Amino acid sequence: MSAHLLAEITVLVLAAFVGFEVISKVPTTLHTPLMSGTNAIHGIVIVGGMLVAGSSHDWIGIVLGTIAVTFGTINVVGGFLVTDRMLEMFKGRRPAPSDEQKAA
């Protein structure tokens, strides 16, 4: 195992531990807005997947690029749907129509 590969694996493991610790400390009231915002950032994954799939000359690169674009798109759409649903919760309820309005 080369030193370069060992350094990359070390960074990956440390990033996983730090990410888990950071996410586990987020209160539940902030989890939905933060996750919907970070899911929208997956547009970068979509662009990266398109670059990989478009510039690849073998089938594995095309498949992995297509999977990245698919999952990134699902995540972006899901993030926006969660955000929209969350924002609907903050809209005020309309008052019940009065008798005068019902008659009109």
LINJORA-V857202 format. One record per pair of residues at least 6 apart in sequence whose ideal C-beta (glycine too) atoms are under 6 Angstrom apart, sorted by the first residue. I is the first residue (numbers start at 0). J is the second residue. Records with the same first field share a line. If there is no record, write none. Layout:
I = J, J
This chain:
31 = 85
35 = 78, 81, 82
38 = 74, 78
39 = 75, 78
41 = 71, 74, 75
42 = 75
44 = 67, 71
45 = 68, 71
48 = 64, 67, 68, 71
49 = 68
51 = 60, 64
52 = 61, 64, 65
55 = 61
